[in-house]
Amino acid sequence: MCLRHLVRDLSGKDLISTLDWSDEELEIALKLAEELKWTAHYYGVEAIPKILERKVFFMLFFAPSTRTRAAFEAAMHYLGGHAAYIEAKTTRMAWGKEEKVGEAVKDVAVMYERYGHGIGVRILDKAIDYIYGRGNSYIREIAKAANVPVINMADDMFHPTQGLADLYTFRERFGKVEGKKYVIMWAYSPEIRGWCSVQEDMILFPRFGVDVVVARPPGFDLDPKLVEKAKQLAKEHGGSLEFTDNYKEALEGAHAVFPRNWASPKLVQLGYSKFKDEELRIYEKYKDWKVTRELFDKMDKHGVLMHVLPIMRNYEADDDVIDDPKRSIIYEQAENGLWTKAAVLALTMFGVK
């Protein structure tokens, strides 16, 4: 069985943000993900062509992961290759406050390039004390040194393969998504989380004609440069991007809601170690920011709950919303993360020798 949407044009290309890829390239990835999922569901994973046989994808993890690691490992196996999991603290790289001396980033990047065919990096949140820009800079330093594709498995700014999974899921549920309303909603939880997934969706969905609304309390704005970029992309592609501090109004008529906590600009400027306690005190003002059944029913009658997971149950959304058998599609979304990651691996590593 051949893969109709597998092209060589993207071989060797990095994916650090969906902004790095053109509309056409993103569409190819989405179509290939759909083809891979269809093949697996109808014929079994053994029918997926082993196009990455004897190829190795090195996965460098500075931060913990539940779905991202599992999905990349499964995807490489289904494609015939191998995903090597590397926990950063088990290496000799200099990272964090304790390590004053260690291997240079360039040396590590070139080594993995010589050993394999692609490199994935996950670096965010506590691994960088939540300081905005540190993780993304590190991944770009790896990409500059390595001559194999570098895939961002989540940093402090972006999470491209997750964004693709979210868009894929939204399209899978609604078909034509132009003019549909997607709400990214700040939601209370006692856990502080970074900006990557919410910003990735904010810049990606408007490129496909979706009307995005970001609902957040005062003082929880996102990267202003990316906000302006997202507005520009919305204008060019027929979508829209709006911000509000009224989450109840934002949910009226919405086709999907993504309720997730994210850190304040002050925390990502000063760092988790310096501002954590004050940040959590601020959160206590907004305990009512969550998706209840009453709010869920204000959405479009076909409106759905989406989430990148982990979802903080009974904080970000109530259990009866999360477990709604018809309108919660969080597990479908999690599965689709496997297929979008598989598509990105296939496209970027297929032609790498």
C-alpha positions in Angstrom: 0.0 0.0 0.0 1.4 3.4 -1.0 0.7 6.7 0.8 -0.8 9.2 -1.6 0.1 12.2 0.4 3.7 11.3 1.2 6.0 13.8 -0.6 9.7 14.2 -0.5 9.6 18.0 -0.6 9.6 18.3 3.2 12.4 15.8 3.8 14.9 17.4 6.2 12.6 20.3 7.1 12.5 21.4 10.8 9.1 21.9 12.5 9.6 24.3 15.4 6.3 26.2 14.9 3.5 25.8 12.4 4.6 29.3 11.4 7.6 27.6 9.8 5.4 25.8 7.3 3.3 27.2 4.4 -0.5 26.6 4.2 0.2 24.0 1.5 2.7 22.1 3.7 0.4 22.1 6.7 -2.4 20.8 4.5 -0.2 18.0 3.2 0.6 17.0 6.9 -3.1 17.0 7.8 -4.0 14.9 4.7 -1.2 12.4 5.4 -2.4 12.1 9.0 -5.9 11.4 7.8 -4.5 8.7 5.4 -2.4 7.1 8.1 -5.4 7.0 10.5 -7.7 5.6 7.9 -5.2 2.9 7.0 -4.7 1.9 10.6 -8.5 1.8 11.4 -9.5 -0.2 8.3 -6.5 -2.5 7.7 -4.6 -2.4 11.0 -1.3 -0.7 11.8 0.6 -3.5 10.0 -0.7 -2.1 6.7 1.1 1.2 7.3 4.2 1.2 4.9 7.5 0.9 6.8 8.9 4.0 5.2 11.2 4.9 8.1 12.6 1.4 8.4 16.1 1.4 10.1 15.8 5.1 10.8 16.2 6.6 14.3 14.5 9.6 15.9 16.3 10.8 19.0 13.9 12.3 21.5 15.5 14.6 24.0 13.2 15.3 27.0 14.0 18.1 29.5 10.3 18.0 30.7 7.9 15.2 31.5 5.4 13.9 29.1 2.5 11.5 28.9 1.0 11.6 25.4 3.8 13.3 23.4 6.4 10.6 24.2 4.0 7.8 23.7 2.7 9.1 20.4 6.1 9.7 18.9 7.3 6.3 20.0 4.2 4.5 18.6 4.4 6.5 15.4 8.1 5.6 14.8 7.3 2.0 15.4 4.3 1.9 13.0 6.5 3.6 10.4 9.2 0.9 10.8 11.8 3.0 12.7 12.9 3.5 16.2 12.4 6.4 18.7 15.2 6.7 21.2 14.0 8.3 24.5 16.7 10.4 26.2 16.0 12.1 29.5 18.2 15.2 29.6 19.5 14.7 33.1 21.0 11.3 32.1 23.3 13.0 29.6 26.4 15.1 30.2 24.9 18.3 28.8 25.1 21.5 31.0 21.6 22.4 31.9 20.0 24.0 34.9 21.5 25.7 38.0 23.6 22.8 39.2 25.5 22.0 36.0 28.2 24.6 35.5 30.2 22.6 33.0 29.1 20.2 30.4 28.8 19.5 26.7 28.0 22.3 24.3 24.7 22.3 22.5 26.4 22.2 19.1 28.4 19.1 20.0 25.3 17.2 21.2 23.3 18.2 18.1 25.9 17.1 15.7 26.4 13.8 17.5 22.7 12.9 17.3 22.7 14.0 13.7 25.5 11.5 12.9 23.7 8.7 14.9 20.3 9.1 13.5 17.9 10.8 11.1 15.9 13.3 13.2 15.9 15.0 16.6 13.0 15.9 18.8 13.3 18.3 21.8 10.8 18.9 24.6 11.9 21.8 26.9 9.4 24.0 28.8 7.9 25.0 32.2 10.0 24.0 35.3 12.9 22.9 33.1 13.5 26.5 32.2 11.9 28.1 35.3 9.1 29.2 33.0 11.2 32.0 31.6 9.7 32.8 28.2 11.9 32.2 25.2 14.5 30.0 26.8 13.2 26.7 25.5 12.5 27.9 22.0 16.0 29.4 21.8 17.5 26.1 22.8 15.6 24.2 20.2 16.6 26.7 17.5 20.2 26.3 18.6 19.9 22.5 18.1 18.3 23.1 14.7 21.1 25.5 13.6 23.8 22.9 14.4 22.1 19.7 13.1 21.6 18.8 9.5 18.7 16.5 10.2 15.1 17.6 10.8 14.5 19.0 14.3 10.9 18.6 15.7 9.6 20.8 18.6 7.9 18.4 21.0 6.8 21.4 23.1 8.7 24.4 24.3 7.6 27.6 26.1 6.3 29.3 22.9 5.0 26.5 20.6 3.7 22.9 20.3 3.3 22.4 16.6 2.4 18.7 16.4 -0.2 19.3 19.1 -1.6 22.3 17.2 -2.0 20.1 14.1 -3.8 17.4 16.2 -6.2 20.1 17.5 -7.0 21.4 14.1 -7.3 17.9 12.6 -9.8 17.0 15.4 -11.8 20.2 14.8 -12.0 19.5 11.1 -12.8 15.9 11.7 -15.8 16.8 13.8 -17.1 19.8 11.8 -15.9 19.3 8.2 -16.0 22.8 6.9 -14.5 24.9 9.7 -14.5 28.4 8.1 -16.6 30.6 10.2 -16.8 28.2 13.1 -16.1 29.6 16.6 -13.2 28.1 18.6 -12.8 29.5 22.2 -9.4 29.2 23.9 -10.4 29.8 27.6 -8.2 30.5 30.6 -9.5 28.1 33.3 -8.6 27.9 36.9 -6.4 25.1 38.3 -3.8 25.1 41.1 -1.2 24.0 38.6 0.8 26.6 36.7 1.2 25.9 33.0 3.0 27.6 30.1 1.8 29.1 26.9 2.8 26.6 24.1 -0.5 24.9 23.3 -2.7 27.9 23.6 -0.4 30.0 21.5 0.0 27.3 18.8 -3.8 27.1 18.4 -4.1 30.9 18.4 -1.7 31.2 15.4 -2.9 28.1 13.6 -6.7 28.1 13.6 -7.2 31.5 12.0 -5.1 30.3 9.0 -7.9 27.9 8.2 -10.7 30.5 8.4 -11.7 29.8 12.0 -13.0 32.5 14.3 -10.9 32.3 17.4 -11.9 33.9 20.7 -9.4 34.0 23.6 -11.1 34.5 26.9 -8.8 35.3 29.8 -8.9 37.3 33.0 -7.2 40.7 33.2 -3.5 40.3 33.3 -3.3 37.0 31.4 -2.4 38.2 27.9 -0.2 36.2 25.6 2.9 37.1 23.5 1.9 40.4 21.8 4.1 39.7 18.8 2.3 36.4 18.2 -1.1 38.0 18.8 -0.3 40.5 16.0 0.9 37.7 13.8 -2.3 35.7 14.4 -4.5 38.7 13.6 -2.6 39.2 10.4 -3.0 35.5 9.4 -6.7 35.8 10.3 -7.1 38.7 8.0 -5.3 37.0 5.2 -7.3 33.7 5.5 -10.8 34.9 6.4 -10.7 34.0 10.0 -10.7 36.2 13.1 -9.1 36.6 16.4 -10.7 38.4 19.4 -9.9 38.8 23.1 -12.3 39.1 26.0 -12.4 39.0 29.7 -16.0 37.7 29.7 -15.8 33.9 29.3 -19.5 33.3 29.7 -20.3 35.6 26.8 -17.4 34.0 24.8 -19.0 30.5 25.0 -22.3 31.6 23.6 -22.8 29.7 20.3 -19.2 28.4 20.3 -18.4 25.2 18.4 -15.5 24.2 20.6 -14.0 25.3 23.9 -10.4 24.6 25.0 -10.3 25.4 28.8 -6.8 25.5 30.1 -4.8 27.4 32.7 -1.8 29.4 31.6 0.8 31.5 33.4 0.7 35.3 33.6 3.2 37.4 31.6 4.7 38.5 34.9 5.5 34.9 35.9 7.1 34.1 32.6 9.2 37.2 32.8 10.4 36.8 36.5 10.4 33.0 36.6 8.5 30.3 38.5 11.0 30.3 41.4 10.4 34.0 42.1 6.7 34.5 41.4 5.0 31.1 42.0 3.4 32.0 45.3 2.1 35.3 44.1 0.8 33.8 40.9 -1.2 31.1 42.8 -2.7 33.8 45.0 -3.9 35.6 41.8 -5.4 32.4 40.5 -7.7 32.2 43.6 -9.6 35.3 42.3 -10.7 33.3 39.2 -11.9 30.0 40.6 -15.2 30.4 38.8 -13.4 30.3 35.4 -14.3 26.7 34.4 -16.6 24.9 32.0 -19.8 23.8 33.8 -22.8 22.0 32.3 -24.7 25.3 32.4 -22.0 27.0 30.4 -21.5 24.0 28.1 -25.2 24.2 27.2 -24.8 27.9 26.1 -22.6 26.7 23.2 -23.8 25.6 19.8 -25.9 22.5 20.2 -23.2 20.5 18.4 -20.4 22.3 20.4 -17.7 20.2 21.8 -15.1 20.1 24.6 -11.5 19.9 23.4 -8.3 19.7 25.4 -4.7 18.9 24.8 -4.6 17.0 28.2 -4.0 16.6 31.0 -7.2 18.3 31.9 -7.6 19.3 35.5 -10.9 17.6 36.4 -13.4 19.7 38.3 -11.1 22.7 38.0 -10.9 23.5 34.3 -14.1 21.6 33.5 -16.6 19.6 35.5 -16.6 15.8 35.3 -20.0 15.6 33.6 -18.7 17.8 30.8 -15.4 16.0 30.4 -17.2 12.6 30.3 -20.0 13.7 28.0 -20.2 10.7 25.6 -21.3 12.8 22.6 -19.8 16.2 23.1 -16.4 15.6 24.8 -13.9 14.7 22.1 -10.7 14.8 24.2 -9.8 11.1 23.6 -10.3 11.4 19.8 -8.0 14.5 20.0 -5.4 12.5 21.9 -5.5 9.8 19.3 -5.2 12.3 16.5 -2.0 13.5 18.1 -0.5 10.1 17.2 -1.4 10.5 13.5 -0.3 14.1 13.1 3.0 13.2 14.7 3.4 10.2 12.4 2.7 12.4 9.4 5.3 15.0 10.5 7.9 12.2 11.1 7.1 10.6 7.7 7.3 13.9 5.8 10.5 15.2 7.4 12.5 12.0 7.7 11.4 10.1 4.6 14.2 11.3 2.3 16.9 11.7 5.0 19.8 9.3 4.4 
